[in-house]
């Protein structure tokens, strides 16, 4: 870097980094489609101490910092501004310890989620966080956005899986809160300041995570249904009949068709149905596990809640169904520019919300396709619409978020706010809440060093 100070040059000499425009281009933006800019340098520290040193130098020189993980976010939270110092956590990728007695993992924030899950499974434990970007997202980013995923119904959001953490504050102070116990009622639980706040208050560098007994068996089914009303009836029955229910994923017909196409899979059913549920249970009792699951599926058909059902006979067949469900990344790449909505809607209002918002979208933007799927067990609906013109995007966002607010919904169920949703946060939070958020941000990050322009000012 030209015209760098002696202290910054010392940092460049001691901390791994990249500084060529060709290499840094990947670090301008994330998967959201938000247009970032070229940073000044991308640091790739390997320890919390190196992160702290970077922060202290940037504070002294009034340099802004953008924090990056796997760049899989859909809210623009990892997109750099021109001249930013980027801190990429990709090289902080060690699983430091797995406590096989207490069921706790100590990991660096740059561990890829899929690698973490595999490491834990090798020790016969289970980390239940799971979503389509598992092969590239980093656990630190998952925590900083309080990601949800496919198993919230049983295990909760990322917040519920975090026991403690190590954080670098905006002045470079290292805050070690690597708690290892589930019950720790000793004053303010400060980790919650950093879960879901998207790097505005601190950089998460290490985590202590709660593990679960490794399920000894799983069962999956894809159920075809006639209406959303049948879906809600099925969910109620599943919660009662299946104590081991872990996933309840809903796909509308248009999404299933596009997803199968982009995943290079055949359509699962010969016929076409309005809506589908991908159901999964996890358990330990192999003797009665599958009998109860099949009895429940038979009940769905006999009671005419479900129209048809596919039960995979092998792990590969089950994975094929999940590959269809998880094909959203491939779909998004084919319909740019797009808007990927991540909305929380009360289940009783979801049909009316979908009918109202899609009617307007189809009328005003006939060239776009509207795809619906979601984690309906926890009221999380994903609506993706594209291709759009760039000039149309804000109006589409305003329409959907304002409509969601009218039904008592949230503009973000799991993806976070970032840059893209910041103008619309008023539809989910009151003025008093926003003012308090800003006050907390200004107390901890008064110089706006970390991730400026995200969530609140």
Buried (B, 14 or more C-beta within 10 A) or exposed (E): EEEBEEEBEEBBEEBEBBEEEEEBEEBBBBBBBBEBEBBBBBBBBBBBEBBBBBBBBBBEEEBBBBBBBBBBBBBBBBBBBEEBBBBBBBBBBBBEEBBEEEBBBBBBBBBBBBBBBEBBEEBEBBBBBBBBBBEBBBBBBBBBBBBBBBBBBBBBBBBEBBBBBBBBBBBBEBBEBBBBEEEEEEEEEBBEBBBBBBBBBBBBBBBBBBBBEBBEBBBBBBBBBBEBEBBBBBBEBBEEBBEBBBBBBBBBBBBBBBBBBBBEBEBBBEEEBBBBBBBBBBBEEEEEBBEBBBEBBEBBEEEEBBBBBBBBEEEEEBEBBBBBBBBBBBBBEEBEBBBBBBBBBEBEBBBEBBEBBBEEBEEEBEEBBBBBBBBBBBBBBBBBBBBBEEEBBEEBBEBBBBBBBEBEBBBBBBBBBBBBBBEBBBBBBEEEEBEEBEEBBEEBBEEBBBBBBBBBE
